[in-house]
Amino acid sequence: MEYSIKALGDMAGISTRTLRYYDEIELLKPAKISESGYRVYTDKEVDLLQQILFYKELGLDLKTIKEILTSPSFNTIEALYTHKKRLLEKRAQIDLLINNVEKTIESKERGYKMANKDKFEGFKKELINKNEEKYGTEIREKYGDDVVDKSNAKMMGMSEEKYEEFKQLEKEIIDTLNLAMDSGNPKGELAMKACEFHKKWLGYTWSFYSKEAHRNLGEMYVQDERFKKYYDDNRAGMAEFLRDALVEFTNR
């Protein structure tokens, strides 16, 4: 079946300007150009556009999407199964949040206090959802779905008391890193103490630990702008300082 650019845009819920841009960057080329000069798309392009929109939903930029779709190892069926798994996880997260909001509304309307446990369960799920949207793609590519899923499950199983310990330790990491940076030595005692705190902090959510994984995480903090911003917003250069400290810490 053949589609005009308008028909395809209407079907996918995107603008014709977007489709023209995809053509320009060679992400989604039309099957042919008609004698009248109009773009013509077929079912093959419809399937490709579906993949593009799936990956956009997961937060990938167009350059990365193009690299994935043009890779010789790209498998459409495997990609669809992965998309399905992620969407089901997202639906489960959204369902839990909706349930949490409904309970909160009910407690307000009927004048009874909502159990802190119920509030906390929804909060943890919301936190996982935000982390998945912001960092999920990179983390899953680096460590695999199984590791990330187990980490999320560990977070969901965390008690409110443990979660407070987890957040307090996160603060201690930053405070200790600031002191270590004052000393100017990423191999010094304070820097190693910050790394030890960081290792303990990972243990709250990681289902495994290895020096290599810890060291690689430090490198990701520097290479990925979103992770880098988290640390550097606390103090300029903190991400690189932590990376250097972790290299020393994991080599000991």
C-alpha positions as CSV (number, residue, x, y, z in Angstrom):
1,M,0.0,0.0,0.0
2,E,1.2,3.5,-0.8
3,Y,0.8,6.7,1.3
4,S,1.3,10.3,0.7
5,I,3.4,12.3,3.2
6,K,0.2,13.8,4.6
7,A,-1.5,10.4,4.9
8,L,1.5,9.0,6.7
9,G,1.8,12.0,9.0
10,D,-1.9,11.8,9.9
11,M,-1.6,8.1,10.6
12,A,1.4,8.5,12.8
13,G,0.3,11.7,14.5
14,I,3.3,13.7,13.4
15,S,3.7,16.7,11.1
16,T,4.7,16.6,7.4
17,R,7.5,19.0,8.4
18,T,8.9,16.3,10.7
19,L,8.7,13.7,7.9
20,R,10.5,16.0,5.5
21,Y,13.2,16.5,8.1
22,Y,13.6,12.8,8.5
23,D,14.0,12.6,4.8
24,E,16.6,15.4,4.8
25,I,18.8,13.6,7.5
26,E,18.2,10.3,5.7
27,L,16.5,8.7,8.7
28,L,13.3,7.9,6.8
29,K,13.5,8.2,3.1
30,P,10.3,7.8,1.0
31,A,10.1,4.7,-1.2
32,K,10.0,6.9,-4.3
33,I,9.2,10.4,-5.6
34,S,6.1,10.5,-7.9
35,E,6.2,12.1,-11.3
36,S,4.5,15.2,-9.7
37,G,7.4,15.4,-7.3
38,Y,5.5,14.1,-4.2
39,R,7.0,11.8,-1.6
40,V,5.5,8.3,-1.7
41,Y,5.8,5.9,1.3
42,T,5.0,2.1,1.5
43,D,4.4,-0.4,4.3
44,K,8.2,-0.7,4.7
45,E,8.5,3.0,5.6
46,V,5.5,2.7,7.9
47,D,7.3,-0.1,9.9
48,L,10.5,1.9,10.0
49,L,8.6,5.0,11.3
50,Q,7.1,2.9,14.0
51,Q,10.6,1.9,15.2
52,I,11.7,5.5,15.1
53,L,8.8,6.7,17.2
54,F,9.3,3.8,19.7
55,Y,12.9,4.8,20.2
56,K,12.0,8.5,20.5
57,E,9.5,7.5,23.2
58,L,12.4,5.9,25.1
59,G,14.3,9.2,25.0
60,L,16.9,8.5,22.3
61,D,18.1,11.3,20.0
62,L,17.7,11.0,16.2
63,K,21.4,10.4,15.6
64,T,21.4,7.4,18.0
65,I,18.2,6.1,16.4
66,K,19.7,6.3,13.0
67,E,22.8,4.4,14.1
68,I,20.7,1.7,15.6
69,L,18.4,1.3,12.6
70,T,21.2,1.2,10.1
71,S,23.3,-1.2,12.1
72,P,23.8,-4.6,10.3
73,S,22.9,-6.3,13.6
74,F,19.5,-4.6,13.9
75,N,16.7,-7.1,14.2
76,T,13.1,-5.8,13.9
77,I,11.5,-8.7,15.8
78,E,14.0,-8.4,18.7
79,A,13.5,-4.7,18.8
80,L,9.7,-5.1,18.9
81,Y,10.0,-7.5,21.8
82,T,12.2,-5.1,23.6
83,H,9.8,-2.2,23.0
84,K,6.9,-4.4,24.3
85,K,8.8,-5.2,27.5
86,R,9.6,-1.6,28.1
87,L,6.1,-0.4,27.4
88,L,4.6,-3.1,29.8
89,E,7.0,-1.9,32.5
90,K,6.0,1.7,31.9
91,R,2.3,0.7,32.0
92,A,2.9,-1.0,35.3
93,Q,4.6,2.0,36.7
94,I,1.9,4.4,35.5
95,D,-0.8,2.1,36.9
96,L,0.8,2.1,40.3
97,L,1.1,5.9,40.3
98,I,-2.5,6.3,39.2
99,N,-3.5,3.9,42.1
100,N,-1.5,6.0,44.5
101,V,-3.1,9.3,43.3
102,E,-6.6,7.7,43.6
103,K,-5.9,6.6,47.1
104,T,-4.6,10.1,48.0
105,I,-7.7,11.7,46.5
106,E,-9.9,9.3,48.4
107,S,-8.1,10.0,51.6
108,K,-8.6,13.7,51.2
109,E,-12.2,13.5,50.2
110,R,-13.2,11.1,52.9
111,G,-11.1,12.8,55.6
112,Y,-8.9,9.9,56.6
113,K,-5.1,9.7,56.6
114,M,-3.4,7.7,53.9
115,A,-0.9,5.1,55.1
116,N,2.7,6.3,54.8
117,K,3.5,2.9,53.3
118,D,1.1,3.5,50.4
119,K,2.5,7.0,49.8
120,F,6.1,5.6,49.9
121,E,5.4,2.8,47.4
122,G,4.1,5.2,44.9
123,F,7.0,7.5,45.4
124,K,9.6,4.8,44.9
125,K,7.8,3.7,41.6
126,E,7.8,7.3,40.4
127,L,11.5,7.7,41.2
128,I,12.3,4.5,39.2
129,N,10.1,5.8,36.3
130,K,12.0,9.1,36.2
131,N,15.4,7.3,36.3
132,E,14.3,5.0,33.5
133,E,13.2,7.9,31.3
134,K,16.3,9.9,32.0
135,Y,19.1,7.3,32.2
136,G,17.5,4.0,31.4
137,T,18.7,3.6,27.8
138,E,22.3,4.2,28.6
139,I,22.3,2.0,31.7
140,R,20.5,-0.9,30.1
141,E,22.9,-0.8,27.1
142,K,25.9,-0.8,29.4
143,Y,24.8,-3.4,32.0
144,G,21.8,-5.2,30.4
145,D,18.1,-5.4,31.2
146,D,18.5,-8.1,33.8
147,V,20.8,-6.1,36.0
148,V,18.6,-3.0,35.7
149,D,15.4,-4.9,36.4
150,K,17.0,-6.5,39.5
151,S,18.2,-3.0,40.7
152,N,14.6,-1.6,40.2
153,A,13.2,-4.6,42.1
154,K,15.7,-4.0,45.0
155,M,14.6,-0.3,45.1
156,M,10.9,-1.3,45.3
157,G,11.7,-3.7,48.1
158,M,13.5,-1.0,50.1
159,S,11.9,0.0,53.4
160,E,11.2,3.6,54.2
161,E,14.0,3.4,56.8
162,K,16.5,2.0,54.3
163,Y,15.5,4.6,51.7
164,E,16.2,7.4,54.2
165,E,19.6,5.8,54.9
166,F,20.2,5.6,51.1
167,K,19.4,9.3,50.7
168,Q,21.5,10.3,53.7
169,L,24.5,8.3,52.3
170,E,24.1,10.1,49.0
171,K,24.5,13.4,50.8
172,E,27.5,12.1,52.7
173,I,29.1,11.2,49.4
174,I,28.8,14.8,48.1
175,D,30.0,16.3,51.4
176,T,33.0,14.0,51.5
177,L,33.8,14.7,47.9
178,N,33.8,18.4,48.6
179,L,36.3,18.0,51.4
180,A,38.4,15.7,49.2
181,M,38.4,18.3,46.4
182,D,39.6,20.9,48.9
183,S,42.6,18.7,49.5
184,G,43.1,18.5,45.8
185,N,44.1,14.8,45.9
186,P,41.8,12.2,44.2
187,K,44.1,9.5,45.7
188,G,44.0,10.8,49.2
189,E,42.3,9.4,52.3
190,L,39.2,11.6,52.0
191,A,38.7,10.7,48.3
192,M,39.0,7.0,49.2
193,K,36.4,7.5,52.0
194,A,34.0,9.1,49.5
195,C,34.5,6.1,47.1
196,E,33.8,3.7,50.0
197,F,30.6,5.6,50.7
198,H,29.8,5.4,47.0
199,K,30.3,1.6,47.0
200,K,28.1,1.2,50.0
201,W,25.5,3.5,48.3
202,L,25.5,1.3,45.2
203,G,24.8,-1.7,47.4
204,Y,21.3,-0.4,48.2
205,T,20.2,-0.9,44.6
206,W,22.9,-3.0,42.9
207,S,22.3,-6.8,42.9
208,F,26.1,-7.3,42.3
209,Y,29.3,-5.5,42.7
210,S,32.6,-5.6,40.8
211,K,35.5,-3.2,40.7
212,E,35.3,-3.0,36.9
213,A,31.6,-2.1,37.0
214,H,32.3,0.5,39.6
215,R,35.2,2.0,37.7
216,N,33.1,2.0,34.4
217,L,30.3,3.9,36.3
218,G,32.8,6.6,37.2
219,E,33.7,7.0,33.6
220,M,30.1,7.2,32.6
221,Y,29.7,10.0,35.1
222,V,32.2,12.0,33.0
223,Q,31.2,10.9,29.5
224,D,27.4,11.4,29.9
225,E,26.4,15.0,30.3
226,R,23.4,14.2,32.4
227,F,25.4,12.3,35.0
228,K,28.2,14.8,34.8
229,K,25.7,17.7,35.5
230,Y,24.4,16.0,38.7
231,Y,27.9,16.1,40.2
232,D,29.2,19.3,38.6
233,D,26.1,21.1,39.8
234,N,27.3,20.5,43.3
235,R,30.8,21.7,42.4
236,A,32.6,22.2,39.1
237,G,34.9,19.3,38.3
238,M,33.3,16.9,40.8
239,A,32.5,14.2,38.2
240,E,36.0,14.0,36.9
241,F,37.4,14.1,40.5
242,L,35.2,11.2,41.5
243,R,36.1,9.3,38.3
244,D,39.8,9.7,39.1
245,A,39.3,8.7,42.7
246,L,37.3,5.6,41.6
247,V,40.2,4.5,39.4
248,E,42.5,4.6,42.4
249,F,40.0,3.0,44.7
250,T,39.2,0.1,42.4
251,N,42.9,-0.5,41.6
252,R,43.8,-1.0,45.2
